[in-house]
């Protein structure tokens, strides 16, 4: 398996059967992104950050009963944002989606909707929602809008109110298509403590993995290997009072077992480490989910290794694209 090019849309919807819905609330400065496979997909995940906020991740252990998910939700709002998964589950359940061990008349299925949130509570939006946080509503709206249309990047969905280092964060996505027909896509909401850029420049840490100038084609003019200590543009002053997170979904058209999908999630986390410095710290909540939509035999260990390599590269590119597009949208 050899990397050749990005997919036609260069986003996660290049993976057959993957739909995405995104909604944002400009007044609250927050949003929700829902990734919906057309049929339940093998799902696994990996959590590396010291301050994660998640839902239904226990089900992603290969030793548990349920192997497939009906959707994955990424949301702003910190712990309030987990309510977006309630909205997605309600929407899917009303349409008959969900797990049933035994089909009993009158008993609805249980939609399996893992979720992860990022912290955007201190970004200046109106968070005075009292007893009615908007996230369940946003989760329903995002699920209703799910399609295979090209994605909005930057200030969109779960990344609407995000930041990366001292600059804007956002939603990014990228894909790879190989000669063998495998398609891998990543969607990431970047709200990192660390910086996506090399100190003192506009060059992204992810520059070696860029495809066709998809995030500006910038190249370093310094020896980045000599850089030590925390980048100067990270939010050091705020670290004690807030949390940060880079959360994402990798989808692929291969057939995987849940244990294999878990290994891809672990490898894909390296894509965060290559694109943001520092990562996986005590104030981060970094989470990667994997959805495998393919049918047929599972890959051998060597092929699985190559899939993990491509997945990590897609994650790195998605992070840089999300920040790049958010910065473009912020310019006058």
C-alpha positions as CSV (number, residue, x, y, z in Angstrom):
1,X,0.0,0.0,0.0
2,X,1.5,3.3,-1.1
3,X,0.3,6.9,-0.4
4,X,-0.5,8.6,-3.6
5,X,-2.9,11.5,-3.2
6,X,-5.6,13.1,-1.2
7,X,-9.2,12.1,-1.9
8,X,-11.4,14.2,-4.2
9,X,-12.9,16.3,-1.4
10,X,-9.9,16.0,0.8
11,X,-12.1,15.4,3.8
12,X,-13.6,12.6,5.8
13,X,-16.6,12.3,3.6
14,X,-14.4,10.8,0.9
15,X,-14.7,7.6,2.9
16,X,-17.7,5.8,1.4
17,X,-20.7,5.7,3.8
18,X,-19.5,8.5,6.0
19,X,-21.7,11.6,6.5
20,X,-21.1,14.7,8.6
21,X,-23.4,17.2,10.1
22,X,-22.2,20.5,11.7
23,X,-24.1,23.3,13.4
24,X,-22.9,26.3,15.3
25,X,-24.4,29.0,17.6
26,X,-22.7,32.4,17.0
27,X,-24.3,33.9,20.1
28,X,-22.9,31.2,22.4
29,X,-19.7,30.8,20.3
30,X,-19.9,27.0,20.2
31,X,-21.0,24.2,18.0
32,X,-21.4,20.5,17.4
33,X,-20.0,18.1,14.7
34,X,-21.6,14.7,14.2
35,X,-20.0,11.9,12.1
36,X,-22.7,9.4,11.0
37,X,-21.9,6.2,9.1
38,X,-24.7,5.1,6.8
39,X,-24.8,1.8,8.8
40,X,-23.3,0.9,12.1
41,X,-19.5,0.9,11.9
42,X,-16.8,-0.8,13.9
43,X,-15.7,1.8,16.4
44,X,-12.8,2.2,18.8
45,X,-10.9,5.0,20.4
46,X,-7.9,6.2,22.3
47,X,-7.6,8.9,25.0
48,X,-4.3,10.5,25.7
49,X,-5.1,13.9,27.3
50,X,-5.0,14.4,31.1
51,X,-8.4,16.1,31.2
52,X,-10.8,14.3,28.8
53,X,-14.6,14.6,28.7
54,X,-16.2,11.6,27.0
55,X,-19.3,9.5,26.7
56,X,-19.7,5.7,26.0
57,X,-16.0,5.1,25.6
58,X,-16.1,2.1,27.9
59,X,-18.0,0.4,25.0
60,X,-15.0,0.8,22.7
61,X,-13.0,-1.8,24.6
62,X,-12.8,-4.9,22.4
63,X,-13.9,-7.1,25.4
64,X,-17.3,-5.5,25.7
65,X,-20.6,-6.5,24.0
66,X,-21.0,-3.7,21.4
67,X,-18.5,-3.4,18.5
68,X,-20.3,-0.8,16.3
69,X,-21.4,2.8,16.7
70,X,-24.3,4.7,15.0
71,X,-22.5,8.0,15.2
72,X,-19.7,9.9,16.9
73,X,-20.2,13.3,18.4
74,X,-17.6,16.1,18.8
75,X,-18.8,19.2,20.7
76,X,-17.8,22.3,22.4
77,X,-19.2,23.2,25.8
78,X,-17.0,21.1,28.1
79,X,-19.2,18.8,30.2
80,X,-22.4,20.5,29.0
81,X,-21.5,19.5,25.5
82,X,-21.9,15.9,26.2
83,X,-25.6,16.6,25.9
84,X,-25.1,16.8,22.2
85,X,-24.9,13.1,22.1
86,X,-28.3,12.9,23.8
87,X,-29.7,14.8,20.8
88,X,-27.9,12.7,18.3
89,X,-29.1,9.5,20.0
90,X,-32.7,10.8,20.1
91,X,-32.6,11.6,16.4
92,X,-31.1,8.2,15.4
93,X,-33.4,6.3,17.8
94,X,-36.5,7.9,16.3
95,X,-35.4,6.5,13.0
96,X,-34.8,3.0,14.2
97,X,-31.1,3.2,14.5
98,X,-29.4,1.5,17.5
99,X,-28.3,-1.8,19.1
100,X,-30.8,-4.5,20.0
101,X,-29.7,-7.8,21.5
102,X,-33.2,-9.1,20.9
103,X,-35.9,-7.4,18.8
104,X,-38.8,-7.0,21.1
105,X,-42.0,-5.2,19.8
106,X,-42.5,-1.9,21.6
107,X,-38.9,-1.7,22.9
108,X,-36.8,0.9,21.0
109,X,-33.2,0.2,20.0
110,X,-30.4,1.9,21.8
111,X,-28.3,4.2,19.6
112,X,-24.5,3.8,20.3
113,X,-23.1,7.4,20.2
114,X,-19.6,7.8,21.6
115,X,-18.7,11.5,22.2
116,X,-15.9,13.8,23.2
117,X,-16.0,17.5,24.1
118,X,-13.6,20.4,24.1
119,X,-13.5,23.4,26.4
120,X,-14.8,26.7,24.9
121,X,-16.7,28.1,27.9
122,X,-14.3,31.1,28.4
123,X,-14.3,32.3,24.8
124,X,-16.7,35.3,25.4
125,X,-19.9,33.7,24.1
126,X,-23.1,33.9,26.0
127,X,-23.1,30.9,28.3
128,X,-25.9,32.1,30.6
129,X,-28.1,29.2,29.6
130,X,-29.3,28.3,33.1
131,X,-31.1,25.0,33.1
132,X,-31.2,24.7,29.3
133,X,-27.8,24.3,27.7
134,X,-28.1,24.3,23.9
135,X,-26.2,21.1,23.2
136,X,-29.0,18.6,22.9
137,X,-30.7,20.9,20.4
138,X,-27.5,21.3,18.5
139,X,-26.9,17.6,18.5
140,X,-30.3,17.0,16.9
141,X,-29.7,19.8,14.3
142,X,-26.3,18.4,13.4
143,X,-27.6,14.9,13.0
144,X,-30.5,16.2,10.8
145,X,-28.0,18.0,8.6
146,X,-25.6,15.0,8.2
147,X,-24.6,14.5,4.5
148,X,-21.7,13.5,2.4
149,X,-21.3,17.1,1.1
150,X,-17.9,18.8,1.4
151,X,-17.2,20.1,4.9
152,X,-17.1,23.6,6.2
153,X,-13.6,23.9,7.8
154,X,-12.2,26.4,10.3
155,X,-14.9,28.1,12.4
156,X,-17.5,25.4,12.1
157,X,-19.2,22.8,14.2
158,X,-17.3,21.7,17.3
159,X,-14.4,24.0,16.4
160,X,-16.5,27.2,16.1
161,X,-15.3,28.7,19.4
162,X,-12.0,26.9,19.6
163,X,-8.4,28.2,19.9
164,X,-5.0,26.8,19.2
165,X,-2.2,28.2,21.2
166,X,-2.7,31.9,21.2
167,X,-4.6,31.9,17.9
168,X,-7.8,30.6,16.5
169,X,-8.6,26.9,16.3
170,X,-11.2,25.1,14.4
171,X,-12.4,22.0,12.5
172,X,-10.0,20.5,9.9
173,X,-10.2,17.5,7.7
174,X,-8.0,15.6,5.2
175,X,-8.0,12.3,3.3
176,X,-5.8,9.9,1.5
177,X,-6.8,7.6,-1.4
178,X,-4.4,4.7,-2.3
179,X,-4.1,2.7,-5.6
180,X,-5.6,-0.3,-3.9
181,X,-8.8,1.6,-3.3
182,X,-8.4,2.2,0.4
183,X,-9.7,5.6,1.6
184,X,-8.8,7.1,4.9
185,X,-10.1,10.4,6.2
186,X,-9.7,12.4,9.4
187,X,-11.8,15.1,11.0
188,X,-10.3,17.0,13.9
189,X,-11.6,19.8,16.2
190,X,-8.5,21.7,17.3
191,X,-8.7,23.5,20.7
192,X,-5.1,22.9,21.8
193,X,-3.0,24.3,24.6
194,X,0.0,23.7,22.4
195,X,0.7,25.6,19.2
196,X,0.2,24.2,15.7
197,X,3.0,26.4,14.4
198,X,6.8,26.5,14.9
199,X,7.9,29.3,17.2
200,X,8.4,32.7,15.6
201,X,6.9,31.7,12.2
202,X,3.7,30.9,10.3
203,X,5.0,27.4,9.4
204,X,2.9,24.5,10.7
205,X,4.6,21.7,12.6
206,X,2.7,19.4,10.1
207,X,4.4,20.9,7.1
208,X,6.2,17.7,6.1
209,X,2.9,15.9,5.6
210,X,1.2,18.6,3.5
211,X,-0.5,17.7,0.2
212,X,-0.7,20.2,-2.6
213,X,-0.3,23.4,-0.4
214,X,-3.6,22.5,1.4
215,X,-2.6,24.7,4.3
216,X,-0.5,27.3,2.6
217,X,2.6,25.6,1.4
218,X,4.8,27.3,4.0
219,X,8.3,25.9,4.7
220,X,10.6,26.5,7.7
221,X,13.5,28.8,7.5
222,X,15.0,27.5,10.7
223,X,16.3,24.3,12.2
224,X,13.1,23.3,14.0
225,X,14.9,20.3,15.6
226,X,16.7,22.7,17.9
227,X,13.6,24.1,19.4
228,X,13.2,23.3,23.1
229,X,10.9,24.3,25.9
230,X,7.2,25.4,25.5
231,X,6.4,27.5,22.5
232,X,6.0,31.2,23.4
233,X,2.5,31.4,21.9
234,X,0.8,28.8,24.1
235,X,-1.8,29.9,26.6
236,X,0.5,29.5,29.7
237,X,-1.3,32.2,31.7
238,X,-4.6,30.5,31.3
239,X,-3.5,26.9,31.8
240,X,-4.4,26.8,35.5
241,X,-8.0,27.9,34.9
242,X,-9.1,26.2,31.7
243,X,-8.9,22.9,29.8
244,X,-8.0,22.3,26.2
245,X,-8.6,19.5,23.8
246,X,-7.9,18.2,20.3
247,X,-10.6,15.6,19.5
248,X,-11.2,13.8,16.2
249,X,-12.5,10.9,14.2
250,X,-10.6,8.8,11.7
251,X,-12.7,6.9,9.2
252,X,-11.5,4.2,6.7
253,X,-13.0,2.0,4.1
254,X,-11.2,-1.1,5.3
255,X,-12.7,-4.0,7.3
256,X,-11.2,-4.0,10.8
257,X,-11.9,-5.9,14.0
258,X,-12.5,-3.6,17.0
259,X,-9.1,-4.5,18.4
260,X,-7.5,-3.5,15.1
261,X,-9.5,-0.2,15.1
262,X,-8.1,0.5,18.5
263,X,-4.6,0.0,17.3
264,X,-5.3,2.5,14.5
265,X,-6.6,5.0,17.0
266,X,-3.4,4.6,19.1
267,X,-1.3,5.2,16.0
268,X,-3.4,8.1,14.8
269,X,-2.8,9.9,18.1
270,X,0.8,10.3,16.8
271,X,-0.7,12.6,14.2
272,X,-1.6,15.1,17.0
273,X,1.9,14.9,18.4
274,X,3.4,15.7,15.0
275,X,1.1,18.7,14.5
276,X,0.9,20.4,17.9
277,X,3.5,21.1,20.5
278,X,3.0,20.3,23.4
279,X,0.2,17.7,23.5
280,X,-1.3,15.2,25.8
281,X,-0.7,17.4,28.8
282,X,-2.7,17.6,32.1
283,X,-5.0,20.4,30.7
284,X,-5.6,18.6,27.3
285,X,-8.4,16.1,26.7
286,X,-7.1,14.6,23.4
287,X,-9.3,11.8,22.0
288,X,-9.3,10.0,18.7
289,X,-12.1,7.7,17.5
290,X,-11.9,5.3,14.6
291,X,-14.8,4.2,12.4
292,X,-14.2,1.3,10.0
293,X,-16.9,1.0,7.3
294,X,-15.5,-1.8,5.0
295,X,-16.5,-5.4,4.5
296,X,-14.4,-8.4,3.8
297,X,-11.2,-9.9,5.4
298,X,-9.3,-8.0,8.0
299,X,-5.8,-6.7,7.0
300,X,-2.6,-8.4,7.9
301,X,-0.3,-6.8,10.5
302,X,1.9,-5.1,7.8
303,X,-1.1,-3.6,6.0
304,X,-2.6,-2.5,9.4
305,X,0.7,-0.7,10.1
306,X,0.5,1.2,6.8
307,X,-3.1,2.1,7.6
308,X,-2.1,3.5,10.9
309,X,0.7,5.5,9.3
310,X,-1.7,7.1,6.8
311,X,-4.2,7.7,9.6
312,X,-1.7,9.6,11.6
313,X,-0.7,11.7,8.6
314,X,-4.3,12.5,7.9
315,X,-4.7,13.7,11.5
316,X,-1.7,16.0,11.2
317,X,-2.9,17.5,8.0
318,X,-6.4,17.9,9.3
319,X,-5.1,19.8,12.4
320,X,-3.1,22.2,10.2
321,X,-6.0,22.7,7.8
322,X,-8.4,23.5,10.6
323,X,-6.1,26.2,12.1
324,X,-5.2,27.6,8.6
325,X,-8.8,27.9,7.6
326,X,-9.8,29.5,10.9
327,X,-7.1,32.1,10.5
328,X,-8.2,32.9,7.0
329,X,-11.7,33.4,8.2
330,X,-10.5,35.7,11.0
331,X,-8.7,38.1,8.7
332,X,-10.5,41.3,7.7
